[in-house]
Amino acid sequence: MKGIRIVTILLAGGLLTLACGGGGGTTGGSSSSGGKIGLLLPETKTARYESKDRPLFEAKVKALCSGCSVLYQNANQDAAAQQSQAEAMLTNGVKVLVLDAVDGAAAAAIAVKAKAAKVPVISYDRLVTGTDALNYYLSFDNAKVGQLQGNALLTALNGKANASVVFINGSPTDNNAKLFKQGAHSVLDGKVTVAKEYDTPDWSPDKAQQEMAGALTALNNKVDGVLAANDGTGGGAIAAMKTAGVKPLPPVTGQDAELAAIQRIVAGDQYMTVYKAIKAEAEAAASLAVTLAQGKTPDSATLNGKVNNGAIDVPSVLLVPVAVTKANIKDTVIADGFWTKNDICTADYAAACTAAGIS
């Protein structure tokens, strides 16, 4: 796990040097040259965007560039609203757009308009597809996320023959959700029975709960595992199973290491989550954005891959996701300062934390 943390730190650190170094800039500290940077996030139902991505991004921009300012908008899962927000930012003179798309295909129109205005676009976390107007992509290896979920579920099922698994996938408009699903299927197909499968509109926990309730009715409550694409959908599935009286709860996967999910893992309600070092991701995006806002060209050596978006191979920075179970909470989210023991081990979870060796 320490090796994984080093990888993410090195990748983020590599981009940090871009903001302060290349192109004849200063070699360290905050630079006064810069301009407006647009940050467009997709929704608020996933807790990470407002609690982690936005403040971490804004803080890193401020630290790197005293002359830069961040214009921020959240689209609340409305692709048309996100396009209007982007157009307003372009009119307002942003020098770079950091875009986490509600709909990866629809967001191609944003990239095209930005290119016409000579404003580079960083596709953040979710890939913008079907356009050659995209400049950079910064995210995690998203097929790997699904593979981690699938492998963890197989471990939890412990070789159970013909195990019945329900898939609660993410939003059909999110290209990442497709990659998560592909990764999970690449591990689980032929090894378990996919009893029911759903694509969850808007990543909505409420809709995931409804989907899981329907699956339980159809399957007479006989479910051996749930492949949930993120912690919100996993929480919805768990709520449905508790309402239906399913005991014991089968293993449930997740993603994003949300605090509620970590607490569910400690309590034994959720089996695992995928921790994506959002601090490294947000800070790397901020560093790249500052570099571009200052009119500099990123050092190609810091871009560790290319991802095809259906039109071009987009220069990319891909960070490393990590599977988190009860056994390694201390070595991952706590060790990285993502959550503290006090965050996790509130009164309701104190006994479970002690039993897990956390407190």
PyMOL commands that set and color helices and strands:
alter all, ss='L'
color gray80, all
select helices_A, chain A and resi 2-20+48-64+79-91+108-116+142-157+175-188+201-203+205-219+231-243+259-267+278-293+300-302+326-328+330-334+341-344+347-355
alter helices_A, ss='H'
color red, helices_A
select strands_A, chain A and resi 36-41+69-74+96-99+121-124+136-140+164-169+193-199+225-228+273-275+305-308+313-319+322-324
alter strands_A, ss='S'
color yellow, strands_A
deselect
rebuild
show_as cartoon
